[in-house]
């Protein structure tokens, strides 16, 4: 929240200059220094532990494109198919806010932690030839508006960012001087500025200066680049009040370019620093190689790869390898809570806030003995008021859920017996089975393993629907037929046959029972070797070949 307040001051809302970038980096370096701890013994040598890895939450301008039915994600999808479908949406939308929360244990306090949470509004870098395109999804905008999301801070004051490929292009263009103003609005504004400076130069004497007020951000860098390239007898300096333009001799200009701390090479590096913006944090986070914790974090990982690392590859396996190299240790609290939820028969929940509420209620048998989490001094707004779907608040919820579920796992192991003194190392050992297992929404497998082969499917069996006396029936009509009982994904197998798949065993049993003996819709278990059109075609071909072979054998025998 310290950084959030700094980034929201009036001065910084106008620009993100080198001073702010410097503070930004210093803050992040201190933050990551606090994370200099091991996660599990198999990942790093044992050393004193007092800090968990960062908790991350991300908000987007949209979730999924309105693709054709065949392009929508489905329970029939293999992980690689799910990835390729989702990849299109990630490329279309962008990140509007990232929340980070870091938990530290308090010295001298048993099982007590303090949470440091920060919000970052982001906006893609626009400079020179770099001009990203993204879309908004109306439902996502309405959803975030419902929870008070400030789109002005996103659109006007968002911290810039770019991925590695974009960084290489802009770095090459800036350092070689091969760049141009992309925005037509900027072109018009810069033309007005050049005309104003040119008129002033005609009357000015050497040593005179003028100020161009109200120019900030990347436009300030662009204006200075244009002025320095177009006018050999001026020098520019960026000040808080605007751009200072001074008339100088050509000899003095040469001296400033080669000896000044504001010489071109140094100055262009500052431009690159500002252009990289939040990408600097991402690179520092990757370099730290610390555990990354999220809730239902698959979409977060896809966007982190696309927006800060490289464009998402076409290969699903390559994507998994890249993410594992970037973040060797991932913990998805959605995956962690699944097992304990079923075992303790907790009420059904649909989001992170509800998970947090259950774990803080009397339903939790370890409520009074579990970890206590307090907010840091600069994060008081989260003490009394809930801010669901504000990224930093959700990141805090995610960290709290992780600690409380880890304590439940400790309680489950020791039962009624004496429980050891809770500590970070003990919690992290208990979480080891869940490392790098990330929940997957609506696919053929429930989770993705980023450090090895994906787990086999544990979904209910596929059902086969045979339709009689209903000509030209569509997948959508079949879906509507069953939607009152339960939700099935539907896929056509043949003209009169459809495959049905749900993620709940009780729904599959209910449909088999409900439609037993139905005159029009016959539902049975799907058997691949029996019902697959490919297998049936193969068997038919084999039957024909076998028949002809027998006939040839019989007709070819002598004496017949």
N, C-alpha and C positions, 0 to 999 in steps of 0.2 A: 504494500500500500504506500510505502514511502515513495517508490518510483512512480506509482500511479499519480500521486499528488503533484510530483515534479512535472510529469508529462502533461498534466492538465492545467498548469499555470498559464495565464494569458500569453506570456512570451513564448512558451513552448508550443502552445496551440497554433501559433503562426509559423513556426519553423522548428526544425530539429537540427540546430547548428552543432559545431564541433564541441562546444562546451557541454551540451546536453549529451552528445554521443559519448564523450569522455566519462561523464558521471554514470551514464547508462552502463558502460563497460565496467567501471569500478564497482558498481552495485552488483552486477552479475558475477564478477570475479569473487567478491566477498561471499555471495550466495553460494557459488559452486565450491568455494573453499570449505564451507560448512558441510559439504557433501563428501568430504574426503574420508569415506568410511567403506568397509567391505559390505557386501550383501550376503553372500553365502560363502562358506569356506571353499567350495569347489570353484568359485569364481575369482577369489582374491585371498591373499594371506590373512590370517586372523590378526586384527588390531583392535584397539578400543573403539567402541561403537556408540555414537550418541545422536546420529542423524539418519533419518530415512531418506531414500531418494525422492526426487521431485514428483509431485502429483500434478497431472496435466489435464486440462479440459479445454475443448475448442468449440466455438460456435461458428456456423457456416451461413452463407447466403442462400443455400439450398442443400437438399439431401440427395434426392434422386430425380433424374430427368424423367419426363413423361414419355417413356419409350413405348413402342408397340408391345403387345402382350408377350410375344415371344422373347423380347429383350428384357423383360422385367425379371428380377431375381425370383427364384423358385426353390422349393424344397427338393426338387429334382436335380438342382445344380451341383456339379462337382465343385470343389473349391476353386479350381482353375476357371471354370465357367462363371462362377459368382464373381471372381476377381475381374474378368474381362468386362462383364456387364457394369460393375460398379466403377471401374476405371473411367468410363465415359462420363459419368456424373461428376467425379472428382475433378476431371479436366475442365468441366463446364462451370463449376461454382468455385468460390474462394473462401478464405478464412476472414472473419470480421473481428473476432476476439479470441485471445488465448489467456487462460487463467493458470497461474502457477501457485502451488502451496508447498512449503517446505516445513517438515515437522522436526523439532529438536527436543531431546529429553532435557529436563531441568535437573541440574546437578543438586544432589542432596534431597531430591523429591522422588519417592518411589512411584514408578509407573505414571509419571506426569509429564506432559509434553506441551510445547508451545508451537502454534502454527503461524507461519509468516506467509501471507497471501498477497498476490499482486495480479492486477488486471492489465492487459495490453490490448489496445485497439490497433488493428493492423490495416494497412491499405497497400496494394501492390505498388512497387516503385514505378514512377513515370518520369523518365529522363531521356532526352535525346531520342534514339530510335526505339527505346524500350517502352512499350505501351500495351499492357496486358488487357485482355478481354475476359469478362466474366458476366454471369447472369444472376438474376434474383429469382427465387421461387416464391410466389405469392403466399403460399401456406407457411413457409419458413419466416417470411417477414412478419406476417400476422402473429405467428407463434412468439417470436422474440419481442414484438411490440406489446404483447399481452403481459410480458414480464419486465417491461420498462427498459428495453434495450435502447441505447442512445445512438441512433444512426448518424447524427451529426458528428459525434466524436469519431465514428468509423470513417465517414466520408471526408470530413474536413481535417481531422487531426491524427489520422491513423499513422502508425509508425511504418515506414517502408520496409520491404523485404524482397528478396529474389532468390532463385535457386542457382546452383553452381553454373549451369549453362548460360543463364542470363548474366551472371556476374562476369564470366569470361568475355562475353560480347561487349558489355558496357565498359569493362576495364580496357579492352583493346581499343575501343573507339575513343575513350577519353584520353588515354595516354598517347595515342597517335594523332589526336586532333581530328579524327574522322568521325564527326558526329554532326547532328543537325536537330533543330527544334521540330518536334513532331506535331504538337498541338497547334491548331489554327488560331485558337485564342491566345496562346503564348506568342505566336508569331506576330499577331496584331499588337499585343502589349509591348513586345520587344521593339517593334518598328517605331512605336510612339516614343519609347525611351531613347532609341538611337537618334531620332529626329531632335528630341529635346537636348541631348548632350551635344549634338553637332552644332545646333544654334548657339548653345552656350560657349562652345569652343571658339567660335568666330569672334567673340567679344572678350574672352578670358585671356589673362596673361599667365605666364609660367608661374606656378606656385598657387594659383587660384584653385579653389575646390567648390564642389556643389554636392548636395545630398539627394539621392533618389529614395524617397520614403515609401513605405508600404510594400516593399518587395522582399519576400522571404521564401524559405524553403528552397526547393530545387530551382525555382525560377530565378532566385538570386544568383545561383551558380551559372545558370544559362546566360543571364544578362551580362555577367562579368566576362564570361568566355567570349560572347559576341562582341562586347565593347573592346576588349583587349585585342581581339583578332582584327577588328575593323579600323581601330584608331590607334596609330603608333605613338601618339603624343599624349596619352593619358595613362593613369594608373588607378586601379580600383581596390577598395578595401571594404570588407563586409563589417558593418557595425550594428549595434542593437537598434539604432534609429533608422537603418537602411543601408544603402550602398553609397560609400563616399567615393566620388570621382575627382581626381586631381590632375591638373594639366602639368605635364613634365616635359623636359627635353628628351630627345631620342637617346642621348648619352645617359641621362639619369634613368630612363626606362630600361636600358640595357643593364645598368648597374643593379636596379631593383630585381630584374628577372634572374640575375645570376648570383646575387649575394643576399638578397632579402630572405627572411624566414618565410616570406609569402611568395617565394619563387614558384614557377609553374608546376614543377614536378611535385613539390611538397603540397601545393594547393590542390592539385588533382587527386592526390592520395586522400586528402580530407573529403573531397567530393565523393570518392569511392566509399569512404567510411560511412558517410551519411546515406549514400544510396543503398548500402548493404543493410543498414538498420537492424531489424530484429534477426536477420540471418546471422549476425554476429553471435547472438545468444544461442541460436541453434547449433552453430559450429562449436561453441564452447561447451555446450551440453553434451554433444557427441564426443568431443575430446575427453571430457571427464569420465566417460564410460560408466556412468552411475545407473542404478535401476530406474526405470521409468514406470510409473504407476498411473493407471487410468481406469475408467469404468465403461465397459462396452466400447473399447478403444480402437476397434478396427478402422473405422472411418477416420479417426484422428491420425493413425499411422499412415494411411493412404495420403492424406493431405500433407502431413509432414514431409513425406517423400517427394510429392509432386511440387510443393511450394518452396521447400528449402534445400532439398538435396538435388534431385534430378527428375525430369519427367518420368512418369510411371512407365516401366518397360512393358512390352507385350507379354513377356514370359512371367507367369505366376511364380515359378521357382526362383527366377532372378529377383523378383520383388521380395520374396521371403529372405533370400540371402542378403540383399542390401539392408533390409531392416535389421536383421540379426547382427550384421557388421556395425551398423550405426548404434544400436541399443542391444547389447548382448543379454541384458536381463529386463524382461517385461513382466509386469503383474497386472492382470485384468481383474478388478474386484467383482465384476459381474460373474466371471467364471468361478472365483473363490467362494462367492456366497451361495452358489447353486446347491452344493452338497449339504452344507450346514442348514440351509433353508428346508430341505426335504426332511432331514433327520430330526429337526426340532419342531417340525410341523408349524412353522411360522405362517402367518396369513400371506396370501398372495400379494405381491407388490409389482408395480409397473414402471417405477423410475427410481433414481438414486435417492431422492428426497424421502421416499417412502421406506426404502431400505434403512436409511439413517434413523428415521422415526421409530421403526420397529426395534432396532438395536439399542435405542435409548429409552425404550419402554419397559414396563414390568414383565413383558413376555421374554425378555432376555434374562436367562438365569444368572448371568454374570454381570448384571447391570451395576451392582454396588461394588464389585471387586475389580471391574475392568479398568482400562486406562482412562485417565482424565486428560482432556484436551482443552487448552485455553488459547485465546487469540493473542497475538502480539499486540503491543501497545498502539501500533498504527493501524490496526484492523478492527477497531471497536465497533464499526457499523455492523459486523456480523454477530456481535454478542447477543443482541436483543431482537434483531430483525432478520427474517429469512429473505434471501435473494436467490430463489431458484432460477437456474439457467443463466445466471451471471457466472462467467467462466471461473473466476477466482473462488467464488463461493462453492461451486460444484467441485472444484479441485480440493477445497477444504473438506467437503463431505466425503469425497473419495478417500482421502487420507484417514479420516476418522473411522470410516467403515472398515478400512484395511486393518487398523489397530484393533478394533472391537471384534472383528471376525477372527483375527489371529488369537485373541484372548479366548474366544469360544473354542477354537481348535485346541488350545492348551487345556482348557477345562474338559474337553471331550477325551483327551488322551489320559488325563489323571483321574477323571471321574470323582468319586467320593473320597479318594485318597488325598494325602497332603499334596498341595500344589507348590511347585518351586516359585521362587521370586521372579515375577515377570520382568523381561528385559528385551531389548531389541534383538540380540543374537538368538534368544530363545524363540521369539516370534518368527524371525526370518527362517530358522530351521524348519518350523512347522509349515511355512508357506512354500517350501522347496518343491513339492509335487505340482504346484500351480504355475511355476515359472515358465514364461514364454508360451503359455496356453491362452490364446485370445479368443473371446467369444465371437461367434459368427452368427449374424442375424439371417434367418430364413435361407438355409442352404442344406445340402445333402449331409453335411457333418456339423456338429454343434460347435466346434472350435477349430482353430488353426494352431498348429505347433510350429513355432518359428525356429526351433532348434533341432528339428528332425522331421520324419514323415508324419503326415496328418493322421489323426486317430480315425479308425473305421467308423462308419455310420452306426448310430444306435437309435435311429428313427424307427417308428412303427413300420410294419410291412406295407408294401405297396398293394393297393386294392385294384381289382379289375372290374370295371363296369361294362356290362354288355347291354346295349339299348335295343329294345324291340318296339316296332310300330311307332317310331318317332323319327321320321325322315328328316335329313339335313340338320340334325341337332348339332349345336356348336359347343365349344368348351365353356363359353360364358353361360349358356343355358344350363349346362350340367352343374356349374358352380352355384347358380341361383337355386337349383333344385335342392342342394344339400346345405345351403348356408344357414337355414333356420336350426339345423341340428348341430352343425360344427363347420369349421373352416377347412376346406381341402384345397390343395393345389391340383389343378386338372391339366392333363396332357393327353392329346388325342393319340391313340395307338393305331386305329384303323377307322373305316367309315362308321362303324357302329360300336366301337370299343374305345374306352377311355381309361387312363390310369389315374388313380386318386391317391394322394399322399398327404398325411397330416403329421404334426409333430407330437401328438398326444395318443398314447396307446388306447385310452378309454374311448376316444372318438372313433378310432378304427373298429373297436369291439361294438360300439353303439350302432354304427352304420351296418355292420354285418348282421347284427340282430334285427334291426329295424326293417331292413330290406330283404329279409329271408322270405322267399316265395313271392316276391313282388312280380306282378304280371308283365311289367314293362321294363323295369330296371333291375337287372340281376347283378348282385355284387358278390365277388369271391376273392380269395387271395390270389395275387398275381405270381405265377411261376414262370421264370424266364425261359427255361427249356421247353416249357409247354405252350406258352402264350406269345412269345416274341415272334413278330412277323419274319424277322431275319432267319430265326431257327426253323420256322415252319417252311419258309421258302427253300432253305438248305435241305431240309428233310424231303421236300417234294422233288427237288432236283436229284437227290440221291436215290429216291424211289424210282424215278424215271430211268436214271442211268442203270440202276440195278436190274430193272425189268428188261431193258434192251440188252443188257449183258447176258441175262439168262436166256432170252430168246435167241441171241446169236450163238450162245453155247449149244442150245438144243438143236437149232437148225444146222449147225455146223458139224454135228456128230454123224459119222458114217453109218449107214444102214437105216437112216430115218427118211 
